[in-house]
């Protein structure tokens, strides 16, 4: 996923399995068929979009990094028996800078929902 997100961030677009294999070559010793299998499974699970390019598939992320992490966080939150307690505990554990980000996001959300005068 990181390889595909990085490509997207750099404006290089969708990647073939060969592109992903090359990008991972310095980090890991993976067989090309392993990369193809993982990309296929991620596409079937909805994490990736894919389109035909000749005989190859081109893959791109179905969601941004932020969107993916948001879904993970919401999934974890749904696993708790007490969402309020989990949220409160989370907020107490963030840094001051992160608190400022949360405050600003809440302020933006509230102002967007307020009817104009």
LUMRO-26902 format. One record per atom (N, C-alpha, C): atom name; residue number from 1; x, y, z. Coordinates in nm, 2 decimals, decimal comma. Layout:
N
[drendren 'CA' NUM [X Y Z]],
...
REM end
This chain:
117
[drendren 'N' 1 [0,08 -0,12 0,00]],
[drendren 'CA' 1 [0,00 0,00 0,00]],
[drendren 'C' 1 [0,09 0,13 0,00]],
[drendren 'N' 2 [0,19 0,12 0,08]],
[drendren 'CA' 2 [0,28 0,24 0,09]],
[drendren 'C' 2 [0,34 0,27 -0,05]],
[drendren 'N' 3 [0,38 0,17 -0,12]],
[drendren 'CA' 3 [0,44 0,20 -0,26]],
[drendren 'C' 3 [0,33 0,27 -0,34]],
[drendren 'N' 4 [0,21 0,22 -0,34]],
[drendren 'CA' 4 [0,11 0,28 -0,42]],
[drendren 'C' 4 [0,07 0,42 -0,38]],
[drendren 'N' 5 [0,06 0,44 -0,25]],
[drendren 'CA' 5 [0,03 0,57 -0,20]],
[drendren 'C' 5 [0,14 0,67 -0,23]],
[drendren 'N' 6 [0,27 0,63 -0,22]],
[drendren 'CA' 6 [0,38 0,71 -0,26]],
[drendren 'C' 6 [0,38 0,75 -0,40]],
[drendren 'N' 7 [0,35 0,65 -0,49]],
[drendren 'CA' 7 [0,34 0,68 -0,63]],
[drendren 'C' 7 [0,23 0,79 -0,66]],
[drendren 'N' 8 [0,11 0,77 -0,59]],
[drendren 'CA' 8 [0,00 0,86 -0,61]],
[drendren 'C' 8 [0,04 1,00 -0,56]],
[drendren 'N' 9 [0,11 1,01 -0,44]],
[drendren 'CA' 9 [0,15 1,14 -0,39]],
[drendren 'C' 9 [0,25 1,21 -0,49]],
[drendren 'N' 10 [0,33 1,13 -0,56]],
[drendren 'CA' 10 [0,43 1,18 -0,65]],
[drendren 'C' 10 [0,37 1,21 -0,79]],
[drendren 'N' 11 [0,24 1,18 -0,80]],
[drendren 'CA' 11 [0,17 1,20 -0,93]],
[drendren 'C' 11 [0,21 1,10 -1,04]],
[drendren 'N' 12 [0,25 0,99 -1,00]],
[drendren 'CA' 12 [0,29 0,89 -1,10]],
[drendren 'C' 12 [0,18 0,79 -1,14]],
[drendren 'N' 13 [0,07 0,80 -1,07]],
[drendren 'CA' 13 [-0,05 0,72 -1,10]],
[drendren 'C' 13 [-0,04 0,57 -1,06]],
[drendren 'N' 14 [-0,12 0,49 -1,13]],
[drendren 'CA' 14 [-0,14 0,35 -1,10]],
[drendren 'C' 14 [-0,01 0,27 -1,14]],
[drendren 'N' 15 [0,01 0,16 -1,07]],
[drendren 'CA' 15 [0,13 0,08 -1,09]],
[drendren 'C' 15 [0,10 -0,06 -1,13]],
[drendren 'N' 16 [0,19 -0,12 -1,20]],
[drendren 'CA' 16 [0,18 -0,26 -1,23]],
[drendren 'C' 16 [0,24 -0,34 -1,12]],
[drendren 'N' 17 [0,22 -0,47 -1,11]],
[drendren 'CA' 17 [0,29 -0,56 -1,01]],
[drendren 'C' 17 [0,44 -0,55 -1,03]],
[drendren 'N' 18 [0,48 -0,53 -1,15]],
[drendren 'CA' 18 [0,63 -0,52 -1,18]],
[drendren 'C' 18 [0,68 -0,39 -1,11]],
[drendren 'N' 19 [0,61 -0,28 -1,13]],
[drendren 'CA' 19 [0,65 -0,16 -1,07]],
[drendren 'C' 19 [0,66 -0,17 -0,91]],
[drendren 'N' 20 [0,56 -0,24 -0,86]],
[drendren 'CA' 20 [0,56 -0,26 -0,71]],
[drendren 'C' 20 [0,68 -0,35 -0,67]],
[drendren 'N' 21 [0,70 -0,45 -0,75]],
[drendren 'CA' 21 [0,81 -0,54 -0,72]],
[drendren 'C' 21 [0,95 -0,47 -0,72]],
[drendren 'N' 22 [0,96 -0,38 -0,82]],
[drendren 'CA' 22 [1,09 -0,31 -0,83]],
[drendren 'C' 22 [1,10 -0,21 -0,71]],
[drendren 'N' 23 [0,99 -0,15 -0,67]],
[drendren 'CA' 23 [1,00 -0,05 -0,56]],
[drendren 'C' 23 [1,03 -0,12 -0,43]],
[drendren 'N' 24 [0,99 -0,25 -0,42]],
[drendren 'CA' 24 [1,01 -0,32 -0,29]],
[drendren 'C' 24 [1,15 -0,40 -0,30]],
[drendren 'N' 25 [1,21 -0,40 -0,41]],
[drendren 'CA' 25 [1,33 -0,48 -0,43]],
[drendren 'C' 25 [1,44 -0,45 -0,33]],
[drendren 'N' 26 [1,46 -0,32 -0,30]],
[drendren 'CA' 26 [1,56 -0,28 -0,20]],
[drendren 'C' 26 [1,53 -0,31 -0,06]],
[drendren 'N' 27 [1,40 -0,32 -0,03]],
[drendren 'CA' 27 [1,36 -0,34 0,11]],
[drendren 'C' 27 [1,35 -0,49 0,14]],
[drendren 'N' 28 [1,29 -0,57 0,05]],
[drendren 'CA' 28 [1,26 -0,71 0,08]],
[drendren 'C' 28 [1,30 -0,79 -0,04]],
[drendren 'N' 29 [1,32 -0,92 -0,02]],
[drendren 'CA' 29 [1,35 -1,02 -0,12]],
[drendren 'C' 29 [1,22 -1,09 -0,15]],
[drendren 'N' 30 [1,13 -1,04 -0,23]],
[drendren 'CA' 30 [1,00 -1,10 -0,25]],
[drendren 'C' 30 [0,99 -1,15 -0,40]],
[drendren 'N' 31 [0,93 -1,26 -0,42]],
[drendren 'CA' 31 [0,91 -1,31 -0,55]],
[drendren 'C' 31 [0,80 -1,23 -0,62]],
[drendren 'N' 32 [0,82 -1,21 -0,75]],
[drendren 'CA' 32 [0,72 -1,13 -0,82]],
[drendren 'C' 32 [0,58 -1,19 -0,81]],
[drendren 'N' 33 [0,57 -1,32 -0,81]],
[drendren 'CA' 33 [0,44 -1,39 -0,80]],
[drendren 'C' 33 [0,38 -1,36 -0,66]],
[drendren 'N' 34 [0,46 -1,34 -0,56]],
[drendren 'CA' 34 [0,41 -1,31 -0,43]],
[drendren 'C' 34 [0,34 -1,17 -0,43]],
[drendren 'N' 35 [0,41 -1,07 -0,49]],
[drendren 'CA' 35 [0,36 -0,94 -0,51]],
[drendren 'C' 35 [0,23 -0,94 -0,59]],
[drendren 'N' 36 [0,23 -1,01 -0,70]],
[drendren 'CA' 36 [0,11 -1,02 -0,78]],
[drendren 'C' 36 [-0,01 -1,08 -0,69]],
[drendren 'N' 37 [0,02 -1,18 -0,61]],
[drendren 'CA' 37 [-0,09 -1,24 -0,53]],
[drendren 'C' 37 [-0,14 -1,15 -0,43]],
[drendren 'N' 38 [-0,05 -1,07 -0,36]],
[drendren 'CA' 38 [-0,10 -0,98 -0,26]],
[drendren 'C' 38 [-0,18 -0,87 -0,32]],
[drendren 'N' 39 [-0,13 -0,81 -0,44]],
[drendren 'CA' 39 [-0,21 -0,71 -0,50]],
[drendren 'C' 39 [-0,34 -0,76 -0,55]],
[drendren 'N' 40 [-0,35 -0,88 -0,60]],
[drendren 'CA' 40 [-0,48 -0,94 -0,64]],
[drendren 'C' 40 [-0,57 -0,95 -0,52]],
[drendren 'N' 41 [-0,52 -0,99 -0,41]],
[drendren 'CA' 41 [-0,61 -1,01 -0,29]],
[drendren 'C' 41 [-0,65 -0,87 -0,23]],
[drendren 'N' 42 [-0,56 -0,78 -0,23]],
[drendren 'CA' 42 [-0,60 -0,64 -0,19]],
[drendren 'C' 42 [-0,71 -0,58 -0,28]],
[drendren 'N' 43 [-0,70 -0,61 -0,41]],
[drendren 'CA' 43 [-0,80 -0,56 -0,50]],
[drendren 'C' 43 [-0,93 -0,63 -0,48]],
[drendren 'N' 44 [-0,93 -0,76 -0,46]],
[drendren 'CA' 44 [-1,06 -0,83 -0,43]],
[drendren 'C' 44 [-1,12 -0,79 -0,30]],
[drendren 'N' 45 [-1,04 -0,75 -0,20]],
[drendren 'CA' 45 [-1,10 -0,70 -0,07]],
[drendren 'C' 45 [-1,14 -0,55 -0,08]],
[drendren 'N' 46 [-1,11 -0,49 -0,19]],
[drendren 'CA' 46 [-1,16 -0,35 -0,21]],
[drendren 'C' 46 [-1,06 -0,24 -0,16]],
[drendren 'N' 47 [-0,94 -0,28 -0,13]],
[drendren 'CA' 47 [-0,84 -0,19 -0,08]],
[drendren 'C' 47 [-0,77 -0,12 -0,20]],
[drendren 'N' 48 [-0,77 -0,19 -0,32]],
[drendren 'CA' 48 [-0,71 -0,14 -0,44]],
[drendren 'C' 48 [-0,81 -0,14 -0,55]],
[drendren 'N' 49 [-0,80 -0,04 -0,65]],
[drendren 'CA' 49 [-0,87 -0,04 -0,77]],
[drendren 'C' 49 [-0,77 -0,10 -0,88]],
[drendren 'N' 50 [-0,82 -0,17 -0,98]],
[drendren 'CA' 50 [-0,73 -0,21 -1,08]],
[drendren 'C' 50 [-0,80 -0,20 -1,22]],
[drendren 'N' 51 [-0,72 -0,18 -1,32]],
[drendren 'CA' 51 [-0,77 -0,17 -1,45]],
[drendren 'C' 51 [-0,66 -0,24 -1,54]],
[drendren 'N' 52 [-0,71 -0,30 -1,65]],
[drendren 'CA' 52 [-0,63 -0,37 -1,75]],
[drendren 'C' 52 [-0,54 -0,27 -1,83]],
[drendren 'N' 53 [-0,42 -0,31 -1,85]],
[drendren 'CA' 53 [-0,33 -0,24 -1,93]],
[drendren 'C' 53 [-0,25 -0,34 -2,01]],
[drendren 'N' 54 [-0,31 -0,38 -2,13]],
[drendren 'CA' 54 [-0,26 -0,49 -2,21]],
[drendren 'C' 54 [-0,28 -0,62 -2,13]],
[drendren 'N' 55 [-0,17 -0,69 -2,11]],
[drendren 'CA' 55 [-0,18 -0,82 -2,03]],
[drendren 'C' 55 [-0,17 -0,79 -1,88]],
[drendren 'N' 56 [-0,13 -0,68 -1,84]],
[drendren 'CA' 56 [-0,10 -0,65 -1,70]],
[drendren 'C' 56 [-0,22 -0,57 -1,64]],
[drendren 'N' 57 [-0,22 -0,58 -1,51]],
[drendren 'CA' 57 [-0,32 -0,49 -1,43]],
[drendren 'C' 57 [-0,24 -0,37 -1,38]],
[drendren 'N' 58 [-0,31 -0,26 -1,37]],
[drendren 'CA' 58 [-0,26 -0,14 -1,31]],
[drendren 'C' 58 [-0,34 -0,12 -1,18]],
[drendren 'N' 59 [-0,27 -0,10 -1,07]],
[drendren 'CA' 59 [-0,33 -0,09 -0,94]],
[drendren 'C' 59 [-0,31 0,05 -0,88]],
[drendren 'N' 60 [-0,42 0,10 -0,81]],
[drendren 'CA' 60 [-0,41 0,22 -0,74]],
[drendren 'C' 60 [-0,49 0,21 -0,61]],
[drendren 'N' 61 [-0,46 0,28 -0,51]],
[drendren 'CA' 61 [-0,53 0,27 -0,38]],
[drendren 'C' 61 [-0,68 0,32 -0,40]],
[drendren 'N' 62 [-0,76 0,24 -0,33]],
[drendren 'CA' 62 [-0,91 0,28 -0,33]],
[drendren 'C' 62 [-0,93 0,40 -0,24]],
[drendren 'N' 63 [-0,85 0,42 -0,14]],
[drendren 'CA' 63 [-0,86 0,53 -0,04]],
[drendren 'C' 63 [-0,72 0,59 -0,01]],
[drendren 'N' 64 [-0,73 0,71 0,03]],
[drendren 'CA' 64 [-0,60 0,77 0,08]],
[drendren 'C' 64 [-0,55 0,71 0,20]],
[drendren 'N' 65 [-0,42 0,74 0,23]],
[drendren 'CA' 65 [-0,37 0,69 0,36]],
[drendren 'C' 65 [-0,46 0,73 0,48]],
[drendren 'N' 66 [-0,49 0,86 0,47]],
[drendren 'CA' 66 [-0,58 0,91 0,58]],
[drendren 'C' 66 [-0,71 0,84 0,59]],
[drendren 'N' 67 [-0,77 0,82 0,48]],
[drendren 'CA' 67 [-0,90 0,75 0,47]],
[drendren 'C' 67 [-0,89 0,61 0,52]],
[drendren 'N' 68 [-0,78 0,54 0,49]],
[drendren 'CA' 68 [-0,76 0,40 0,53]],
[drendren 'C' 68 [-0,74 0,40 0,68]],
[drendren 'N' 69 [-0,65 0,49 0,74]],
[drendren 'CA' 69 [-0,63 0,49 0,88]],
[drendren 'C' 69 [-0,76 0,53 0,96]],
[drendren 'N' 70 [-0,84 0,62 0,90]],
[drendren 'CA' 70 [-0,96 0,65 0,96]],
[drendren 'C' 70 [-1,05 0,53 0,97]],
[drendren 'N' 71 [-1,06 0,45 0,87]],
[drendren 'CA' 71 [-1,14 0,33 0,87]],
[drendren 'C' 71 [-1,09 0,23 0,98]],
[drendren 'N' 72 [-0,96 0,22 0,99]],
[drendren 'CA' 72 [-0,90 0,14 1,09]],
[drendren 'C' 72 [-0,93 0,19 1,23]],
[drendren 'N' 73 [-0,93 0,32 1,25]],
[drendren 'CA' 73 [-0,96 0,38 1,38]],
[drendren 'C' 73 [-1,10 0,36 1,42]],
[drendren 'N' 74 [-1,19 0,38 1,32]],
[drendren 'CA' 74 [-1,34 0,36 1,34]],
[drendren 'C' 74 [-1,37 0,21 1,37]],
[drendren 'N' 75 [-1,30 0,12 1,30]],
[drendren 'CA' 75 [-1,32 -0,02 1,33]],
[drendren 'C' 75 [-1,28 -0,06 1,47]],
[drendren 'N' 76 [-1,16 0,00 1,51]],
[drendren 'CA' 76 [-1,12 -0,03 1,65]],
[drendren 'C' 76 [-1,21 0,03 1,75]],
[drendren 'N' 77 [-1,27 0,15 1,72]],
[drendren 'CA' 77 [-1,36 0,21 1,81]],
[drendren 'C' 77 [-1,49 0,13 1,82]],
[drendren 'N' 78 [-1,53 0,06 1,71]],
[drendren 'CA' 78 [-1,65 -0,02 1,71]],
[drendren 'C' 78 [-1,63 -0,15 1,79]],
[drendren 'N' 79 [-1,50 -0,19 1,81]],
[drendren 'CA' 79 [-1,47 -0,31 1,89]],
[drendren 'C' 79 [-1,48 -0,29 2,04]],
[drendren 'N' 80 [-1,48 -0,17 2,08]],
[drendren 'CA' 80 [-1,48 -0,14 2,23]],
[drendren 'C' 80 [-1,63 -0,15 2,28]],
[drendren 'N' 81 [-1,64 -0,18 2,40]],
[drendren 'CA' 81 [-1,77 -0,18 2,46]],
[drendren 'C' 81 [-1,83 -0,05 2,50]],
[drendren 'N' 82 [-1,74 0,05 2,51]],
[drendren 'CA' 82 [-1,77 0,18 2,55]],
[drendren 'C' 82 [-1,70 0,29 2,47]],
[drendren 'N' 83 [-1,77 0,33 2,36]],
[drendren 'CA' 83 [-1,71 0,42 2,26]],
[drendren 'C' 83 [-1,67 0,55 2,33]],
[drendren 'N' 84 [-1,75 0,60 2,42]],
[drendren 'CA' 84 [-1,73 0,73 2,49]],
[drendren 'C' 84 [-1,60 0,72 2,57]],
[drendren 'N' 85 [-1,58 0,61 2,65]],
[drendren 'CA' 85 [-1,46 0,59 2,73]],
[drendren 'C' 85 [-1,34 0,58 2,64]],
[drendren 'N' 86 [-1,35 0,51 2,53]],
[drendren 'CA' 86 [-1,24 0,49 2,44]],
[drendren 'C' 86 [-1,20 0,62 2,38]],
[drendren 'N' 87 [-1,30 0,70 2,33]],
[drendren 'CA' 87 [-1,27 0,84 2,28]],
[drendren 'C' 87 [-1,20 0,93 2,38]],
[drendren 'N' 88 [-1,25 0,93 2,50]],
[drendren 'CA' 88 [-1,20 1,01 2,61]],
[drendren 'C' 88 [-1,05 0,97 2,64]],
[drendren 'N' 89 [-1,03 0,84 2,64]],
[drendren 'CA' 89 [-0,89 0,79 2,67]],
[drendren 'C' 89 [-0,80 0,83 2,56]],
[drendren 'N' 90 [-0,85 0,82 2,43]],
[drendren 'CA' 90 [-0,77 0,86 2,32]],
[drendren 'C' 90 [-0,73 1,00 2,32]],
[drendren 'N' 91 [-0,83 1,09 2,35]],
[drendren 'CA' 91 [-0,80 1,23 2,35]],
[drendren 'C' 91 [-0,70 1,27 2,46]],
[drendren 'N' 92 [-0,71 1,20 2,58]],
[drendren 'CA' 92 [-0,62 1,23 2,69]],
[drendren 'C' 92 [-0,48 1,18 2,65]],
[drendren 'N' 93 [-0,46 1,10 2,55]],
[drendren 'CA' 93 [-0,33 1,04 2,52]],
[drendren 'C' 93 [-0,26 1,12 2,41]],
[drendren 'N' 94 [-0,32 1,21 2,35]],
[drendren 'CA' 94 [-0,26 1,28 2,24]],
[drendren 'C' 94 [-0,17 1,40 2,29]],
[drendren 'N' 95 [-0,08 1,45 2,20]],
[drendren 'CA' 95 [0,00 1,56 2,24]],
[drendren 'C' 95 [-0,07 1,69 2,23]],
[drendren 'N' 96 [-0,01 1,80 2,27]],
[drendren 'CA' 96 [-0,07 1,93 2,27]],
[drendren 'C' 96 [-0,10 1,97 2,12]],
[drendren 'N' 97 [0,00 1,94 2,03]],
[drendren 'CA' 97 [-0,02 1,98 1,89]],
[drendren 'C' 97 [-0,13 1,90 1,83]],
[drendren 'N' 98 [-0,14 1,77 1,87]],
[drendren 'CA' 98 [-0,25 1,69 1,82]],
[drendren 'C' 98 [-0,39 1,74 1,87]],
[drendren 'N' 99 [-0,39 1,78 2,00]],
[drendren 'CA' 99 [-0,51 1,84 2,05]],
[drendren 'C' 99 [-0,55 1,96 1,98]],
[drendren 'N' 100 [-0,46 2,05 1,94]],
[drendren 'CA' 100 [-0,49 2,17 1,86]],
[drendren 'C' 100 [-0,55 2,13 1,72]],
[drendren 'N' 101 [-0,50 2,02 1,66]],
[drendren 'CA' 101 [-0,56 1,97 1,54]],
[drendren 'C' 101 [-0,70 1,92 1,56]],
[drendren 'N' 102 [-0,72 1,85 1,67]],
[drendren 'CA' 102 [-0,86 1,80 1,70]],
[drendren 'C' 102 [-0,95 1,92 1,72]],
[drendren 'N' 103 [-0,91 2,02 1,80]],
[drendren 'CA' 103 [-0,99 2,13 1,83]],
[drendren 'C' 103 [-1,03 2,21 1,70]],
[drendren 'N' 104 [-0,93 2,23 1,61]],
[drendren 'CA' 104 [-0,96 2,30 1,49]],
[drendren 'C' 104 [-1,05 2,22 1,40]],
[drendren 'N' 105 [-1,04 2,09 1,39]],
[drendren 'CA' 105 [-1,13 2,00 1,31]],
[drendren 'C' 105 [-1,27 2,01 1,37]],
[drendren 'N' 106 [-1,28 2,01 1,50]],
[drendren 'CA' 106 [-1,42 2,02 1,56]],
[drendren 'C' 106 [-1,48 2,16 1,54]],
[drendren 'N' 107 [-1,40 2,26 1,55]],
[drendren 'CA' 107 [-1,45 2,40 1,53]],
[drendren 'C' 107 [-1,49 2,41 1,38]],
[drendren 'N' 108 [-1,41 2,36 1,29]],
[drendren 'CA' 108 [-1,45 2,36 1,15]],
[drendren 'C' 108 [-1,58 2,29 1,12]],
[drendren 'N' 109 [-1,60 2,17 1,18]],
[drendren 'CA' 109 [-1,72 2,09 1,17]],
[drendren 'C' 109 [-1,84 2,16 1,23]],
[drendren 'N' 110 [-1,82 2,22 1,34]],
[drendren 'CA' 110 [-1,93 2,30 1,41]],
[drendren 'C' 110 [-1,97 2,42 1,32]],
[drendren 'N' 111 [-1,88 2,49 1,27]],
[drendren 'CA' 111 [-1,91 2,61 1,20]],
[drendren 'C' 111 [-1,97 2,58 1,06]],
[drendren 'N' 112 [-1,94 2,46 1,01]],
[drendren 'CA' 112 [-2,00 2,42 0,88]],
[drendren 'C' 112 [-2,14 2,38 0,90]],
[drendren 'N' 113 [-2,18 2,33 1,02]],
[drendren 'CA' 113 [-2,31 2,29 1,05]],
[drendren 'C' 113 [-2,41 2,40 1,09]],
[drendren 'N' 114 [-2,35 2,51 1,14]],
[drendren 'CA' 114 [-2,43 2,62 1,19]],
[drendren 'C' 114 [-2,50 2,69 1,07]],
[drendren 'N' 115 [-2,63 2,72 1,08]],
[drendren 'CA' 115 [-2,69 2,79 0,97]],
[drendren 'C' 115 [-2,64 2,93 0,96]],
[drendren 'N' 116 [-2,64 2,99 0,84]],
[drendren 'CA' 116 [-2,59 3,12 0,82]],
[drendren 'C' 116 [-2,69 3,22 0,88]],
[drendren 'N' 117 [-2,64 3,33 0,93]],
[drendren 'CA' 117 [-2,73 3,43 1,00]],
[drendren 'C' 117 [-2,78 3,53 0,89]],
REM end
